Amino acid sequence: MNNTTNPRSILFVAANPKRTQALRLHEEERENKEGLRLAGYGKVPINSTGATRPRDIQQALLDFKPQIVHFSGHGAGQDGLVFEDSIGQDRLVSSEALARLFKLFSGCGLECIVLNACYSQFQAEAIAQHINKENMLCDDNTNECRVLDSLWEAQQNLEEKLQSYSNLQSG
């Protein structure tokens, strides 16, 4: 990692409602942290929300001001991403609602979204209208190794862009 570049703040948003297939979300978060550490990123600030309800997402974006948001959970195709309600039941959040939310934060330093959920391509396409498509990573097949690579690649991609921008500014 280039020591002159500040590490990105990452928000890990996890949702696994009671009636959905059990996911190993804590393990995924641990693997992401370990992968970043082993890749030379030291202690990249990763904040997380577990058992995430729709109302928790906006609050976490306000509280943590992340540059990277990593969602891990279930997708429901065109119906949306699956979050939890206050008693742990499924609560769908539509692609349009997610796109509107990320549009609000696109000018606040939010640079990359990682969706680790089956059937999340519709949400990725909707969100990509407001987040640079080059920084929109969607793992529609929930391949855990790919998620770790995606988070690493997102950080690398952002650093390369910042370095290029810095070179243009100084040259």
N, C-alpha and C positions, 0 to 999 in steps of 0.2 A: 504494500500500500504506500502511496506517496504521502509522506509525513506532512507535506504542506497543505494537503487537502483535509478539511474537517470531516470526520466520520458522519454518515447520515444517521438520523434518528429513525428507528423502525417501530411501527406499531403492528403487533401481531394480534389479529382479531380472530378469535376461535369461537365456533358455535357447533354444538353437537346435541340437538334436542333429544329428549328421552326416547322418542319413538323412531329415531333414525338409527342407522347402522353405527355402532360404536367406532369412533376414530381415536387414534393415539395422538391427540393434540398436544399434550404436554411433552411427549417424546419428540414430536416434530419441532416444537419450539426449542427444546434442548439441542436437537441436531442442528438447527439453524444457527444457534449461538456458537456451538462447537465448531461448525464449519467456517463461520466467519473468523473465529479466533485462530483456528489452524491456518487459515488463508492469510494471516498477518494483520487482521483488523483489530486485534486486541479486544477491548471491551466496547464494542459498538453498542450504543444505548438502544436496547430493545424493551419497549413497554408492551404490556399485553392486557387484553381483556378476555376473560373466559366466560363461558355460558352467556355469550353476548346477545343482548336484546337489541332490536332496532334503535331504540332511543340511546343506547350506550355508544353507538358508533360516532355520532356527531359530538357527544361530550368528550370522548377519547381524542378525537381530532382536535378539539379546542384545548384540552388539557395538555396533550403531549406534542402537538405541532410537528408531526412526523414528516419526513421527506419520502419515506417508503411505507406503504400499507400492505401487509401480507394477510389476506383472508384465508382461513383454512376451515373447511366445513363441507356442507352439502349444497349442491346446486340442483335446481329443478327445471332446467331448460328455460323455455320462454317464460315460465311462471316466476322465476327469480332465484335468489339465494335464500337458503333456509337458515333463519335465526331462531331464537327462542323467545317465548313470551314470559311473563312473570312467574309462571308455574312450570316452565320447562317444555312446553308444547311447541310444535312447529309454528313458525310465523314467517311467511314469505315476504321478502322485500323485492319489489319489481326492479327490472333493469332501469326503467325510467326514473324511479325514486333514487336508485344508486347513482345514476348519471347526474341528476340534479344536485345531490349531496356533494359529489366530488367536483362538480362545476363550482360550487361555492368555495371550495378549498383550493382550487387549481392555481389561484393567484397568491396563495399563502405559503409557498414553498413545497407543496406536494408535487413530487416528481415521478413517482413510480408506484404502480399497483401490481401486486402479485395475487392472482386468484388460484388457490389450490382447492378446487371443487369440481366434481364431475358435472358435466352439462352446464358449464359456466360461460360458454362462448358468447351467448347473447348478452350477458352482463359485461363481458370484456369489450364487445363492440360498442355498447352504449356508453360505457365509461371512457373509452378511447376517443370519443368526440371531444373530451375536455382535458384529457391527459395525453401527452405526446405518445403516439402509437408505438414508437420505438421503445418506450419505457413501460408498455403495458404487457405484462407477462401472464399468460393464462395456461394453466396445466389442466386441461379438460379431462385428462385421464388419471389424475391424482397419483402420478408416479413420484413417490417420495424423494428419490434421488434427483429427479428433475427439479423438484421444488427447491432443494438445497442449491443446485446449480443455478437456478433462476435467480435466487436471492443474491448469490455471489455475482452472477453476470450483471444483475441490475446495478449493484454497487460499482463494479468495474466500468460499466457503460457510463454511469453518471460521472465517475472520476475522469474518464477519458474526455468527455464533453466539457467538463469544467477546465481541464488542462488545456484543451484546444481553445476555449474561450479566453482563458487567461493569456495564452500565447498571442491571440489576436489583439487583445487589449494592450499588451506590452510591446507589440511589434509594430 
